[in-house]
Amino acid sequence: MSKLWARHKSIILLTIIGIVFMSFLGSNTEDTHKECRKKFQNCKDNRELFEFYKSPNNRLISEECKIESKKIAKFGEPEFESSPFSKFYKGDSYLIDAQAVLIDEEVKFSNGFGAKVNSKAICNYDLKNNTTSVSVFPR
């Protein structure tokens, strides 16, 4: 019986240590994301910037791109798939250049005749000036 109890004590102790360790790691990760949300220079790479950085308008860059797309549409509101502007380049170039490029390859813009045209939209977000521009290319 004492061997069994000793084994259970070891398992319980290891479990407690694991939980404490994981909660410590989780809080550091959350702190990192929190800092990235506030200031793009605190993001570790393009992915973290894409997922967590918030513009001064408190919006993700992909949301800023979607709003700008609606502004430039000449013939009605564009139709977006479920995750607009969800493609971006890997690495840390956005942090170095202070320019984020997001791509939506599945957006539909209306033409002058009212037909929806499959298009590719490329969004450039200037991280220093917080400005957005979108270019649209029919496919």
Phi and psi in radians as a Rosetta constraint file:
Dihedral C 1 N 2 CA 2 C 2 CIRCULARHARMONIC -1.188 0.35
Dihedral N 2 CA 2 C 2 N 3 CIRCULARHARMONIC -0.581 0.35
Dihedral C 2 N 3 CA 3 C 3 CIRCULARHARMONIC -1.159 0.35
Dihedral N 3 CA 3 C 3 N 4 CIRCULARHARMONIC -0.704 0.35
Dihedral C 3 N 4 CA 4 C 4 CIRCULARHARMONIC -1.125 0.35
Dihedral N 4 CA 4 C 4 N 5 CIRCULARHARMONIC -0.769 0.35
Dihedral C 4 N 5 CA 5 C 5 CIRCULARHARMONIC -1.100 0.35
Dihedral N 5 CA 5 C 5 N 6 CIRCULARHARMONIC -0.732 0.35
Dihedral C 5 N 6 CA 6 C 6 CIRCULARHARMONIC -1.089 0.35
Dihedral N 6 CA 6 C 6 N 7 CIRCULARHARMONIC -0.691 0.35
Dihedral C 6 N 7 CA 7 C 7 CIRCULARHARMONIC -1.148 0.35
Dihedral N 7 CA 7 C 7 N 8 CIRCULARHARMONIC -0.772 0.35
Dihedral C 7 N 8 CA 8 C 8 CIRCULARHARMONIC -1.126 0.35
Dihedral N 8 CA 8 C 8 N 9 CIRCULARHARMONIC -0.668 0.35
Dihedral C 8 N 9 CA 9 C 9 CIRCULARHARMONIC -1.077 0.35
Dihedral N 9 CA 9 C 9 N 10 CIRCULARHARMONIC -0.710 0.35
Dihedral C 9 N 10 CA 10 C 10 CIRCULARHARMONIC -1.119 0.35
Dihedral N 10 CA 10 C 10 N 11 CIRCULARHARMONIC -0.751 0.35
Dihedral C 10 N 11 CA 11 C 11 CIRCULARHARMONIC -1.140 0.35
Dihedral N 11 CA 11 C 11 N 12 CIRCULARHARMONIC -0.762 0.35
Dihedral C 11 N 12 CA 12 C 12 CIRCULARHARMONIC -1.099 0.35
Dihedral N 12 CA 12 C 12 N 13 CIRCULARHARMONIC -0.764 0.35
Dihedral C 12 N 13 CA 13 C 13 CIRCULARHARMONIC -1.095 0.35
Dihedral N 13 CA 13 C 13 N 14 CIRCULARHARMONIC -0.782 0.35
Dihedral C 13 N 14 CA 14 C 14 CIRCULARHARMONIC -1.115 0.35
Dihedral N 14 CA 14 C 14 N 15 CIRCULARHARMONIC -0.665 0.35
Dihedral C 14 N 15 CA 15 C 15 CIRCULARHARMONIC -1.106 0.35
Dihedral N 15 CA 15 C 15 N 16 CIRCULARHARMONIC -0.788 0.35
Dihedral C 15 N 16 CA 16 C 16 CIRCULARHARMONIC -1.095 0.35
Dihedral N 16 CA 16 C 16 N 17 CIRCULARHARMONIC -0.775 0.35
Dihedral C 16 N 17 CA 17 C 17 CIRCULARHARMONIC -1.068 0.35
Dihedral N 17 CA 17 C 17 N 18 CIRCULARHARMONIC -0.745 0.35
Dihedral C 17 N 18 CA 18 C 18 CIRCULARHARMONIC -1.078 0.35
Dihedral N 18 CA 18 C 18 N 19 CIRCULARHARMONIC -0.751 0.35
Dihedral C 18 N 19 CA 19 C 19 CIRCULARHARMONIC -1.124 0.35
Dihedral N 19 CA 19 C 19 N 20 CIRCULARHARMONIC -0.790 0.35
Dihedral C 19 N 20 CA 20 C 20 CIRCULARHARMONIC -1.083 0.35
Dihedral N 20 CA 20 C 20 N 21 CIRCULARHARMONIC -0.776 0.35
Dihedral C 20 N 21 CA 21 C 21 CIRCULARHARMONIC -1.089 0.35
Dihedral N 21 CA 21 C 21 N 22 CIRCULARHARMONIC -0.798 0.35
Dihedral C 21 N 22 CA 22 C 22 CIRCULARHARMONIC -1.154 0.35
Dihedral N 22 CA 22 C 22 N 23 CIRCULARHARMONIC -0.673 0.35
Dihedral C 22 N 23 CA 23 C 23 CIRCULARHARMONIC -1.162 0.35
Dihedral N 23 CA 23 C 23 N 24 CIRCULARHARMONIC -0.609 0.35
Dihedral C 23 N 24 CA 24 C 24 CIRCULARHARMONIC -1.139 0.35
Dihedral N 24 CA 24 C 24 N 25 CIRCULARHARMONIC -0.785 0.35
Dihedral C 24 N 25 CA 25 C 25 CIRCULARHARMONIC -1.113 0.35
Dihedral N 25 CA 25 C 25 N 26 CIRCULARHARMONIC -0.740 0.35
Dihedral C 25 N 26 CA 26 C 26 CIRCULARHARMONIC -1.060 0.35
Dihedral N 26 CA 26 C 26 N 27 CIRCULARHARMONIC -0.701 0.35
Dihedral C 26 N 27 CA 27 C 27 CIRCULARHARMONIC -1.197 0.35
Dihedral N 27 CA 27 C 27 N 28 CIRCULARHARMONIC -0.628 0.35
Dihedral C 27 N 28 CA 28 C 28 CIRCULARHARMONIC -1.148 0.35
Dihedral N 28 CA 28 C 28 N 29 CIRCULARHARMONIC -0.727 0.35
Dihedral C 28 N 29 CA 29 C 29 CIRCULARHARMONIC -1.098 0.35
Dihedral N 29 CA 29 C 29 N 30 CIRCULARHARMONIC -0.768 0.35
Dihedral C 29 N 30 CA 30 C 30 CIRCULARHARMONIC -1.096 0.35
Dihedral N 30 CA 30 C 30 N 31 CIRCULARHARMONIC -0.701 0.35
Dihedral C 30 N 31 CA 31 C 31 CIRCULARHARMONIC -1.073 0.35
Dihedral N 31 CA 31 C 31 N 32 CIRCULARHARMONIC -0.717 0.35
Dihedral C 31 N 32 CA 32 C 32 CIRCULARHARMONIC -1.073 0.35
Dihedral N 32 CA 32 C 32 N 33 CIRCULARHARMONIC -0.820 0.35
Dihedral C 32 N 33 CA 33 C 33 CIRCULARHARMONIC -1.125 0.35
Dihedral N 33 CA 33 C 33 N 34 CIRCULARHARMONIC -0.639 0.35
Dihedral C 33 N 34 CA 34 C 34 CIRCULARHARMONIC -1.085 0.35
Dihedral N 34 CA 34 C 34 N 35 CIRCULARHARMONIC -0.741 0.35
Dihedral C 34 N 35 CA 35 C 35 CIRCULARHARMONIC -1.186 0.35
Dihedral N 35 CA 35 C 35 N 36 CIRCULARHARMONIC -0.638 0.35
Dihedral C 35 N 36 CA 36 C 36 CIRCULARHARMONIC -1.142 0.35
Dihedral N 36 CA 36 C 36 N 37 CIRCULARHARMONIC -0.667 0.35
Dihedral C 36 N 37 CA 37 C 37 CIRCULARHARMONIC -1.010 0.35
Dihedral N 37 CA 37 C 37 N 38 CIRCULARHARMONIC -0.645 0.35
Dihedral C 37 N 38 CA 38 C 38 CIRCULARHARMONIC -1.424 0.35
Dihedral N 38 CA 38 C 38 N 39 CIRCULARHARMONIC -0.693 0.35
Dihedral C 38 N 39 CA 39 C 39 CIRCULARHARMONIC -2.489 0.35
Dihedral N 39 CA 39 C 39 N 40 CIRCULARHARMONIC 2.120 0.35
Dihedral C 39 N 40 CA 40 C 40 CIRCULARHARMONIC -1.073 0.35
Dihedral N 40 CA 40 C 40 N 41 CIRCULARHARMONIC -0.504 0.35
Dihedral C 40 N 41 CA 41 C 41 CIRCULARHARMONIC -1.132 0.35
Dihedral N 41 CA 41 C 41 N 42 CIRCULARHARMONIC -0.318 0.35
Dihedral C 41 N 42 CA 42 C 42 CIRCULARHARMONIC -1.520 0.35
Dihedral N 42 CA 42 C 42 N 43 CIRCULARHARMONIC -0.054 0.35
Dihedral C 42 N 43 CA 43 C 43 CIRCULARHARMONIC -1.378 0.35
Dihedral N 43 CA 43 C 43 N 44 CIRCULARHARMONIC 2.578 0.35
Dihedral C 43 N 44 CA 44 C 44 CIRCULARHARMONIC -1.471 0.35
Dihedral N 44 CA 44 C 44 N 45 CIRCULARHARMONIC -0.454 0.35
Dihedral C 44 N 45 CA 45 C 45 CIRCULARHARMONIC -2.840 0.35
Dihedral N 45 CA 45 C 45 N 46 CIRCULARHARMONIC -3.133 0.35
Dihedral C 45 N 46 CA 46 C 46 CIRCULARHARMONIC -1.059 0.35
Dihedral N 46 CA 46 C 46 N 47 CIRCULARHARMONIC -0.680 0.35
Dihedral C 46 N 47 CA 47 C 47 CIRCULARHARMONIC -1.083 0.35
Dihedral N 47 CA 47 C 47 N 48 CIRCULARHARMONIC -0.829 0.35
Dihedral C 47 N 48 CA 48 C 48 CIRCULARHARMONIC -1.113 0.35
Dihedral N 48 CA 48 C 48 N 49 CIRCULARHARMONIC -0.689 0.35
Dihedral C 48 N 49 CA 49 C 49 CIRCULARHARMONIC -1.054 0.35
Dihedral N 49 CA 49 C 49 N 50 CIRCULARHARMONIC -0.819 0.35
Dihedral C 49 N 50 CA 50 C 50 CIRCULARHARMONIC -1.056 0.35
Dihedral N 50 CA 50 C 50 N 51 CIRCULARHARMONIC -0.732 0.35
Dihedral C 50 N 51 CA 51 C 51 CIRCULARHARMONIC -1.419 0.35
Dihedral N 51 CA 51 C 51 N 52 CIRCULARHARMONIC -0.503 0.35
Dihedral C 51 N 52 CA 52 C 52 CIRCULARHARMONIC -2.186 0.35
Dihedral N 52 CA 52 C 52 N 53 CIRCULARHARMONIC -0.501 0.35
Dihedral C 52 N 53 CA 53 C 53 CIRCULARHARMONIC -1.093 0.35
Dihedral N 53 CA 53 C 53 N 54 CIRCULARHARMONIC 2.370 0.35
Dihedral C 53 N 54 CA 54 C 54 CIRCULARHARMONIC -2.013 0.35
Dihedral N 54 CA 54 C 54 N 55 CIRCULARHARMONIC 2.316 0.35
Dihedral C 54 N 55 CA 55 C 55 CIRCULARHARMONIC -1.174 0.35
Dihedral N 55 CA 55 C 55 N 56 CIRCULARHARMONIC 2.985 0.35
Dihedral C 55 N 56 CA 56 C 56 CIRCULARHARMONIC -1.029 0.35
Dihedral N 56 CA 56 C 56 N 57 CIRCULARHARMONIC -0.338 0.35
Dihedral C 56 N 57 CA 57 C 57 CIRCULARHARMONIC -1.491 0.35
Dihedral N 57 CA 57 C 57 N 58 CIRCULARHARMONIC 0.118 0.35
Dihedral C 57 N 58 CA 58 C 58 CIRCULARHARMONIC 1.103 0.35
Dihedral N 58 CA 58 C 58 N 59 CIRCULARHARMONIC 0.671 0.35
Dihedral C 58 N 59 CA 59 C 59 CIRCULARHARMONIC -2.197 0.35
Dihedral N 59 CA 59 C 59 N 60 CIRCULARHARMONIC 2.605 0.35
Dihedral C 59 N 60 CA 60 C 60 CIRCULARHARMONIC -1.136 0.35
Dihedral N 60 CA 60 C 60 N 61 CIRCULARHARMONIC 2.751 0.35
Dihedral C 60 N 61 CA 61 C 61 CIRCULARHARMONIC -1.073 0.35
Dihedral N 61 CA 61 C 61 N 62 CIRCULARHARMONIC -0.681 0.35
Dihedral C 61 N 62 CA 62 C 62 CIRCULARHARMONIC -1.050 0.35
Dihedral N 62 CA 62 C 62 N 63 CIRCULARHARMONIC -0.607 0.35
Dihedral C 62 N 63 CA 63 C 63 CIRCULARHARMONIC -1.213 0.35
Dihedral N 63 CA 63 C 63 N 64 CIRCULARHARMONIC -0.686 0.35
Dihedral C 63 N 64 CA 64 C 64 CIRCULARHARMONIC -1.066 0.35
Dihedral N 64 CA 64 C 64 N 65 CIRCULARHARMONIC -0.698 0.35
Dihedral C 64 N 65 CA 65 C 65 CIRCULARHARMONIC -1.139 0.35
Dihedral N 65 CA 65 C 65 N 66 CIRCULARHARMONIC -0.718 0.35
Dihedral C 65 N 66 CA 66 C 66 CIRCULARHARMONIC -1.118 0.35
Dihedral N 66 CA 66 C 66 N 67 CIRCULARHARMONIC -0.748 0.35
Dihedral C 66 N 67 CA 67 C 67 CIRCULARHARMONIC -1.087 0.35
Dihedral N 67 CA 67 C 67 N 68 CIRCULARHARMONIC -0.771 0.35
Dihedral C 67 N 68 CA 68 C 68 CIRCULARHARMONIC -1.134 0.35
Dihedral N 68 CA 68 C 68 N 69 CIRCULARHARMONIC -0.633 0.35
Dihedral C 68 N 69 CA 69 C 69 CIRCULARHARMONIC -1.065 0.35
Dihedral N 69 CA 69 C 69 N 70 CIRCULARHARMONIC -0.709 0.35
Dihedral C 69 N 70 CA 70 C 70 CIRCULARHARMONIC -1.150 0.35
Dihedral N 70 CA 70 C 70 N 71 CIRCULARHARMONIC -0.631 0.35
Dihedral C 70 N 71 CA 71 C 71 CIRCULARHARMONIC -1.164 0.35
Dihedral N 71 CA 71 C 71 N 72 CIRCULARHARMONIC -0.663 0.35
Dihedral C 71 N 72 CA 72 C 72 CIRCULARHARMONIC -1.521 0.35
Dihedral N 72 CA 72 C 72 N 73 CIRCULARHARMONIC -0.196 0.35
Dihedral C 72 N 73 CA 73 C 73 CIRCULARHARMONIC -1.122 0.35
Dihedral N 73 CA 73 C 73 N 74 CIRCULARHARMONIC 2.216 0.35
Dihedral C 73 N 74 CA 74 C 74 CIRCULARHARMONIC -1.536 0.35
Dihedral N 74 CA 74 C 74 N 75 CIRCULARHARMONIC -0.511 0.35
Dihedral C 74 N 75 CA 75 C 75 CIRCULARHARMONIC -2.223 0.35
Dihedral N 75 CA 75 C 75 N 76 CIRCULARHARMONIC 0.964 0.35
Dihedral C 75 N 76 CA 76 C 76 CIRCULARHARMONIC 1.811 0.35
Dihedral N 76 CA 76 C 76 N 77 CIRCULARHARMONIC 2.941 0.35
Dihedral C 76 N 77 CA 77 C 77 CIRCULARHARMONIC -1.286 0.35
Dihedral N 77 CA 77 C 77 N 78 CIRCULARHARMONIC 2.401 0.35
Dihedral C 77 N 78 CA 78 C 78 CIRCULARHARMONIC -1.192 0.35
Dihedral N 78 CA 78 C 78 N 79 CIRCULARHARMONIC 2.697 0.35
Dihedral C 78 N 79 CA 79 C 79 CIRCULARHARMONIC -1.796 0.35
Dihedral N 79 CA 79 C 79 N 80 CIRCULARHARMONIC 2.147 0.35
Dihedral C 79 N 80 CA 80 C 80 CIRCULARHARMONIC -1.849 0.35
Dihedral N 80 CA 80 C 80 N 81 CIRCULARHARMONIC 2.650 0.35
Dihedral C 80 N 81 CA 81 C 81 CIRCULARHARMONIC -1.323 0.35
Dihedral N 81 CA 81 C 81 N 82 CIRCULARHARMONIC -3.002 0.35
Dihedral C 81 N 82 CA 82 C 82 CIRCULARHARMONIC -1.129 0.35
Dihedral N 82 CA 82 C 82 N 83 CIRCULARHARMONIC -0.529 0.35
Dihedral C 82 N 83 CA 83 C 83 CIRCULARHARMONIC -2.239 0.35
Dihedral N 83 CA 83 C 83 N 84 CIRCULARHARMONIC 1.403 0.35
Dihedral C 83 N 84 CA 84 C 84 CIRCULARHARMONIC -1.142 0.35
Dihedral N 84 CA 84 C 84 N 85 CIRCULARHARMONIC 2.502 0.35
Dihedral C 84 N 85 CA 85 C 85 CIRCULARHARMONIC 0.920 0.35
Dihedral N 85 CA 85 C 85 N 86 CIRCULARHARMONIC 0.892 0.35
Dihedral C 85 N 86 CA 86 C 86 CIRCULARHARMONIC -1.750 0.35
Dihedral N 86 CA 86 C 86 N 87 CIRCULARHARMONIC 0.023 0.35
Dihedral C 86 N 87 CA 87 C 87 CIRCULARHARMONIC -1.813 0.35
Dihedral N 87 CA 87 C 87 N 88 CIRCULARHARMONIC 2.436 0.35
Dihedral C 87 N 88 CA 88 C 88 CIRCULARHARMONIC -2.663 0.35
Dihedral N 88 CA 88 C 88 N 89 CIRCULARHARMONIC 2.888 0.35
Dihedral C 88 N 89 CA 89 C 89 CIRCULARHARMONIC -1.437 0.35
Dihedral N 89 CA 89 C 89 N 90 CIRCULARHARMONIC 2.487 0.35
Dihedral C 89 N 90 CA 90 C 90 CIRCULARHARMONIC -1.293 0.35
Dihedral N 90 CA 90 C 90 N 91 CIRCULARHARMONIC 2.840 0.35
Dihedral C 90 N 91 CA 91 C 91 CIRCULARHARMONIC 1.867 0.35
Dihedral N 91 CA 91 C 91 N 92 CIRCULARHARMONIC -2.680 0.35
Dihedral C 91 N 92 CA 92 C 92 CIRCULARHARMONIC -2.284 0.35
Dihedral N 92 CA 92 C 92 N 93 CIRCULARHARMONIC 0.349 0.35
Dihedral C 92 N 93 CA 93 C 93 CIRCULARHARMONIC -1.074 0.35
Dihedral N 93 CA 93 C 93 N 94 CIRCULARHARMONIC -0.559 0.35
Dihedral C 93 N 94 CA 94 C 94 CIRCULARHARMONIC -1.107 0.35
Dihedral N 94 CA 94 C 94 N 95 CIRCULARHARMONIC -0.625 0.35
Dihedral C 94 N 95 CA 95 C 95 CIRCULARHARMONIC -1.270 0.35
Dihedral N 95 CA 95 C 95 N 96 CIRCULARHARMONIC -0.638 0.35
Dihedral C 95 N 96 CA 96 C 96 CIRCULARHARMONIC -1.261 0.35
Dihedral N 96 CA 96 C 96 N 97 CIRCULARHARMONIC -0.816 0.35
Dihedral C 96 N 97 CA 97 C 97 CIRCULARHARMONIC -1.533 0.35
Dihedral N 97 CA 97 C 97 N 98 CIRCULARHARMONIC -0.229 0.35
Dihedral C 97 N 98 CA 98 C 98 CIRCULARHARMONIC 1.030 0.35
Dihedral N 98 CA 98 C 98 N 99 CIRCULARHARMONIC 0.542 0.35
Dihedral C 98 N 99 CA 99 C 99 CIRCULARHARMONIC -2.314 0.35
Dihedral N 99 CA 99 C 99 N 100 CIRCULARHARMONIC 2.108 0.35
Dihedral C 99 N 100 CA 100 C 100 CIRCULARHARMONIC -1.805 0.35
Dihedral N 100 CA 100 C 100 N 101 CIRCULARHARMONIC 2.386 0.35
Dihedral C 100 N 101 CA 101 C 101 CIRCULARHARMONIC -2.093 0.35
Dihedral N 101 CA 101 C 101 N 102 CIRCULARHARMONIC 2.086 0.35
Dihedral C 101 N 102 CA 102 C 102 CIRCULARHARMONIC -2.069 0.35
Dihedral N 102 CA 102 C 102 N 103 CIRCULARHARMONIC 2.548 0.35
Dihedral C 102 N 103 CA 103 C 103 CIRCULARHARMONIC -2.198 0.35
Dihedral N 103 CA 103 C 103 N 104 CIRCULARHARMONIC 2.418 0.35
Dihedral C 103 N 104 CA 104 C 104 CIRCULARHARMONIC -2.185 0.35
Dihedral N 104 CA 104 C 104 N 105 CIRCULARHARMONIC 1.963 0.35
Dihedral C 104 N 105 CA 105 C 105 CIRCULARHARMONIC -1.652 0.35
Dihedral N 105 CA 105 C 105 N 106 CIRCULARHARMONIC 0.001 0.35
Dihedral C 105 N 106 CA 106 C 106 CIRCULARHARMONIC -2.201 0.35
Dihedral N 106 CA 106 C 106 N 107 CIRCULARHARMONIC 0.585 0.35
Dihedral C 106 N 107 CA 107 C 107 CIRCULARHARMONIC -1.707 0.35
Dihedral N 107 CA 107 C 107 N 108 CIRCULARHARMONIC 2.612 0.35
Dihedral C 107 N 108 CA 108 C 108 CIRCULARHARMONIC -2.083 0.35
Dihedral N 108 CA 108 C 108 N 109 CIRCULARHARMONIC 2.186 0.35
Dihedral C 108 N 109 CA 109 C 109 CIRCULARHARMONIC -1.936 0.35
Dihedral N 109 CA 109 C 109 N 110 CIRCULARHARMONIC 2.517 0.35
Dihedral C 109 N 110 CA 110 C 110 CIRCULARHARMONIC -1.394 0.35
Dihedral N 110 CA 110 C 110 N 111 CIRCULARHARMONIC 2.495 0.35
Dihedral C 110 N 111 CA 111 C 111 CIRCULARHARMONIC -1.678 0.35
Dihedral N 111 CA 111 C 111 N 112 CIRCULARHARMONIC -3.079 0.35
Dihedral C 111 N 112 CA 112 C 112 CIRCULARHARMONIC -1.111 0.35
Dihedral N 112 CA 112 C 112 N 113 CIRCULARHARMONIC -0.290 0.35
Dihedral C 112 N 113 CA 113 C 113 CIRCULARHARMONIC -1.705 0.35
Dihedral N 113 CA 113 C 113 N 114 CIRCULARHARMONIC 0.032 0.35
Dihedral C 113 N 114 CA 114 C 114 CIRCULARHARMONIC 1.557 0.35
Dihedral N 114 CA 114 C 114 N 115 CIRCULARHARMONIC -0.036 0.35
Dihedral C 114 N 115 CA 115 C 115 CIRCULARHARMONIC -1.410 0.35
Dihedral N 115 CA 115 C 115 N 116 CIRCULARHARMONIC 2.508 0.35
Dihedral C 115 N 116 CA 116 C 116 CIRCULARHARMONIC -1.440 0.35
Dihedral N 116 CA 116 C 116 N 117 CIRCULARHARMONIC 2.271 0.35
Dihedral C 116 N 117 CA 117 C 117 CIRCULARHARMONIC -1.974 0.35
Dihedral N 117 CA 117 C 117 N 118 CIRCULARHARMONIC 2.144 0.35
Dihedral C 117 N 118 CA 118 C 118 CIRCULARHARMONIC -1.053 0.35
Dihedral N 118 CA 118 C 118 N 119 CIRCULARHARMONIC 2.260 0.35
Dihedral C 118 N 119 CA 119 C 119 CIRCULARHARMONIC -2.444 0.35
Dihedral N 119 CA 119 C 119 N 120 CIRCULARHARMONIC 2.857 0.35
Dihedral C 119 N 120 CA 120 C 120 CIRCULARHARMONIC -1.994 0.35
Dihedral N 120 CA 120 C 120 N 121 CIRCULARHARMONIC 2.240 0.35
Dihedral C 120 N 121 CA 121 C 121 CIRCULARHARMONIC -2.017 0.35
Dihedral N 121 CA 121 C 121 N 122 CIRCULARHARMONIC 2.309 0.35
Dihedral C 121 N 122 CA 122 C 122 CIRCULARHARMONIC -2.021 0.35
Dihedral N 122 CA 122 C 122 N 123 CIRCULARHARMONIC 2.156 0.35
Dihedral C 122 N 123 CA 123 C 123 CIRCULARHARMONIC -1.897 0.35
Dihedral N 123 CA 123 C 123 N 124 CIRCULARHARMONIC 2.281 0.35
Dihedral C 123 N 124 CA 124 C 124 CIRCULARHARMONIC -1.946 0.35
Dihedral N 124 CA 124 C 124 N 125 CIRCULARHARMONIC 2.144 0.35
Dihedral C 124 N 125 CA 125 C 125 CIRCULARHARMONIC -2.032 0.35
Dihedral N 125 CA 125 C 125 N 126 CIRCULARHARMONIC 2.080 0.35
Dihedral C 125 N 126 CA 126 C 126 CIRCULARHARMONIC -1.475 0.35
Dihedral N 126 CA 126 C 126 N 127 CIRCULARHARMONIC 1.931 0.35
Dihedral C 126 N 127 CA 127 C 127 CIRCULARHARMONIC -1.245 0.35
Dihedral N 127 CA 127 C 127 N 128 CIRCULARHARMONIC -0.465 0.35
Dihedral C 127 N 128 CA 128 C 128 CIRCULARHARMONIC -1.366 0.35
Dihedral N 128 CA 128 C 128 N 129 CIRCULARHARMONIC -0.747 0.35
Dihedral C 128 N 129 CA 129 C 129 CIRCULARHARMONIC -1.728 0.35
Dihedral N 129 CA 129 C 129 N 130 CIRCULARHARMONIC -0.096 0.35
Dihedral C 129 N 130 CA 130 C 130 CIRCULARHARMONIC 0.950 0.35
Dihedral N 130 CA 130 C 130 N 131 CIRCULARHARMONIC 0.840 0.35
Dihedral C 130 N 131 CA 131 C 131 CIRCULARHARMONIC -2.044 0.35
Dihedral N 131 CA 131 C 131 N 132 CIRCULARHARMONIC 2.671 0.35
Dihedral C 131 N 132 CA 132 C 132 CIRCULARHARMONIC -2.218 0.35
Dihedral N 132 CA 132 C 132 N 133 CIRCULARHARMONIC 2.412 0.35
Dihedral C 132 N 133 CA 133 C 133 CIRCULARHARMONIC -2.386 0.35
Dihedral N 133 CA 133 C 133 N 134 CIRCULARHARMONIC 2.521 0.35
Dihedral C 133 N 134 CA 134 C 134 CIRCULARHARMONIC -2.240 0.35
Dihedral N 134 CA 134 C 134 N 135 CIRCULARHARMONIC 2.329 0.35
Dihedral C 134 N 135 CA 135 C 135 CIRCULARHARMONIC -1.986 0.35
Dihedral N 135 CA 135 C 135 N 136 CIRCULARHARMONIC 2.403 0.35
Dihedral C 135 N 136 CA 136 C 136 CIRCULARHARMONIC -2.076 0.35
Dihedral N 136 CA 136 C 136 N 137 CIRCULARHARMONIC 2.351 0.35
Dihedral C 136 N 137 CA 137 C 137 CIRCULARHARMONIC -2.229 0.35
Dihedral N 137 CA 137 C 137 N 138 CIRCULARHARMONIC 2.018 0.35
Dihedral C 137 N 138 CA 138 C 138 CIRCULARHARMONIC -1.059 0.35
Dihedral N 138 CA 138 C 138 N 139 CIRCULARHARMONIC 2.542 0.35
